[in-house]
Amino acid sequence: MPMTYVTNMQHFLDENGAVPEDIPGPALNIALFLGSIVGWVTSHQARQQARTNVPCRRSPGRRRCSGNVHAWFGADGSTIIWECPFCHDNGTIRSWEDTLWDRRRA
């Protein structure tokens, strides 16, 4: 069964805007996965659903999903929406602005 993630990227950062050195491994893995989605969407300014270069992280039945995440900006322009078209894992990402993953050009 696919998972839906509702994420605030600030929860993965310390007061200086960096990933803490003592972050647990599973939290670091999800931060890197979601951060990759943020980096791709913000560098491509994706306003409609687009295939990213971010591989799906889900492993249903202990077999790695072969999909690449599709992601885009939501209607509000500040929410990033993502979904794997194969396993249907999905989610929303908020509070990514001005984080280390934000790739918008000034």
C-alpha positions as CSV (number, residue, x, y, z in Angstrom):
1,M,0.0,0.0,0.0
2,P,1.5,3.4,-1.0
3,M,2.4,6.0,1.6
4,T,1.5,9.7,1.7
5,Y,4.1,12.0,3.2
6,V,3.3,15.5,4.4
7,T,6.6,17.1,5.0
8,N,8.0,20.4,6.4
9,M,11.7,20.5,5.3
10,Q,12.6,22.7,8.2
11,H,12.1,19.7,10.5
12,F,15.3,18.2,9.1
13,L,17.5,21.3,9.7
14,D,19.1,22.9,12.8
15,E,18.9,26.5,13.8
16,N,21.7,27.4,11.3
17,G,19.8,25.8,8.3
18,A,22.1,22.8,8.1
19,V,21.4,19.1,8.5
20,P,22.5,18.2,12.0
21,E,25.5,15.8,12.3
22,D,23.7,13.6,14.8
23,I,20.5,13.1,12.7
24,P,19.5,9.4,12.8
25,G,20.2,7.4,9.6
26,P,16.6,6.8,8.6
27,A,15.8,10.6,9.0
28,L,18.8,11.5,6.9
29,N,17.8,9.1,4.2
30,I,14.3,10.6,3.9
31,A,15.7,14.2,4.1
32,L,18.1,13.4,1.2
33,F,15.3,11.8,-0.8
34,L,12.8,14.7,-0.3
35,G,15.7,17.3,-0.7
36,S,16.5,15.8,-4.1
37,I,12.9,16.3,-5.1
38,V,13.0,19.9,-3.9
39,G,16.3,20.5,-5.7
40,W,14.9,19.1,-9.0
41,V,11.6,21.0,-8.9
42,T,13.1,24.3,-7.9
43,S,15.9,24.1,-10.5
44,H,13.4,23.2,-13.3
45,Q,10.5,25.4,-12.1
46,A,8.1,22.5,-12.8
47,R,4.6,24.0,-12.9
48,Q,3.0,20.8,-14.1
49,Q,3.7,17.1,-13.4
50,A,7.1,16.2,-14.7
51,R,9.4,13.1,-14.4
52,T,12.4,13.9,-12.3
53,N,15.7,12.1,-12.0
54,V,14.9,11.0,-8.4
55,P,14.4,7.3,-8.1
56,C,11.5,6.1,-5.9
57,R,12.7,4.9,-2.5
58,R,9.9,2.4,-1.9
59,S,10.5,-1.4,-1.8
60,P,7.2,-3.2,-1.9
61,G,7.6,-6.9,-1.3
62,R,11.3,-6.2,-0.6
63,R,11.8,-5.4,-4.3
64,R,12.9,-1.9,-5.2
65,C,10.3,0.1,-7.1
66,S,11.6,0.9,-10.6
67,G,9.8,4.2,-10.9
68,N,11.2,7.7,-10.9
69,V,9.4,10.3,-9.0
70,H,7.1,12.8,-10.8
71,A,6.9,16.2,-9.1
72,W,5.7,19.8,-9.6
73,F,4.7,23.0,-7.8
74,G,1.1,23.0,-6.4
75,A,-1.3,25.8,-7.3
76,D,-0.2,27.9,-4.4
77,G,3.4,28.0,-5.8
78,S,4.9,27.1,-2.5
79,T,3.9,23.4,-2.1
80,I,5.7,20.8,-4.0
81,I,3.7,17.7,-4.9
82,W,5.3,14.4,-5.8
83,E,4.2,10.9,-6.8
84,C,5.7,7.7,-8.1
85,P,3.7,6.6,-11.1
86,F,4.5,2.9,-10.5
87,C,3.9,2.3,-6.8
88,H,1.9,5.5,-6.1
89,D,3.9,6.6,-3.1
90,N,3.3,10.3,-2.9
91,G,3.4,13.4,-0.8
92,T,3.6,17.2,-0.3
93,I,6.6,19.2,0.7
94,R,6.4,22.6,2.4
95,S,8.8,25.1,4.0
96,W,11.6,24.3,1.6
97,E,12.1,28.0,0.6
98,D,15.6,29.2,1.3
99,T,16.8,25.8,2.5
100,L,20.0,24.2,1.3
101,W,17.8,22.3,-1.3
102,D,16.2,25.4,-2.8
103,R,17.7,25.8,-6.3
104,R,15.7,28.8,-7.6
105,R,17.8,31.4,-9.3
106,A,17.8,34.8,-7.8
